[in-house]
Amino acid sequence: MKDASSPFDPLATQYEEEFDTSLIGGLLRRAVWRRLEPRFGAGDRVLEINCGIGRDAIWLAQRGVRVVATDQSSAMVDVARRNVEEAGAAAHVEVRHASIEDVARGALESREAFDGLLSNFGGLNCVLDLPAIGAGLAQQVRTGGCAVLCVMGPVVPWEWLWFLLHGKPRTAFRRFRRAGVTWRGITVRYPSIRTLGRAFAPGFRMACVTALGALLPPTYAEPWAQRHPKLIRYLAGIERRIEALPLVPWFGDHYVAELERR
């Protein structure tokens, strides 16, 4: 396991306020939960990577799903464990300190394959070798199991408009950089739906892709969203109705890919 500090450590205590309980963040998270609900049910055993402060694991646990929730940030793990305890979900959720690379290499040493895999809000954007990660994670999931992967995509008109209006053209189109974007000492890349599908193809088949943040603005627009809550909720309602239409997922801040284990 990795003991070095994570660039996400300083964000652990402020994550809930700045994302988890924000208007935009709450709508985005509930949209992901809508995709999880038909995929994972009571008695299933799910592996979660980049679990953050544990909100998705708790939500699944409240529906009878057993979760092994992992994160490379020791600070996030500490907050997640506290949240799990406070939610009374400790019987269903085990929180482990492990990077995505560790998990893909089999560091959890699970005796049985998981029924499903979850990665929410861009954890897979931070890995160096996506095909290797896809192959390793496939070994953790049983045949017929499901992976729900929420990934930041490269084409985001909302981001273009936002940063162009703020006089930041380089930031507006940063997701197109081949080498990725450096953030807090790590490289963030933005794979397309096709690229993600190819990376996971040896072990998984792409079953469904939906948009997340195609009409809703990114979370850094939260101050603006707070001034226009009715508009934001209206856009969220429309987005949920069109989220799976052809091409729409390609223009979201994130897309949610649902894959089935071959």
Salt bridges, closest charged atoms under 4 A:
GLU16 OE2 - ARG55 NH2 2.32
ASP20 OD1 - ARG29 NE 2.73
ASP20 OD2 - ARG55 NE 2.92
ASP56 OD1 - ARG29 NH1 2.83
GLU94 OE2 - ARG96 NH1 3.38
ASP102 OD1 - ARG105 NH2 3.00
ASP115 OD1 - ARG142 NE 2.71
GLU159 OE1 - ARG174 NH2 3.10
GLU159 OE2 - ARG175 NE 3.02
GLU239 OE2 - ARG240 NH2 3.04
GLU243 OE2 - ARG34 NH1 3.02
GLU243 OE2 - ARG35 NH1 3.04
GLU243 OE1 - ARG240 NE 2.73
ASP253 OD1 - ARG175 NH2 2.44
ASP253 OD2 - HIS254 ND1 3.16
GLU258 OE2 - ARG35 NE 2.68
GLU258 OE1 - ARG39 NE 2.86
GLU260 OE2 - ARG39 NH1 3.38
GLU260 OE1 - ARG205 NH2 2.46
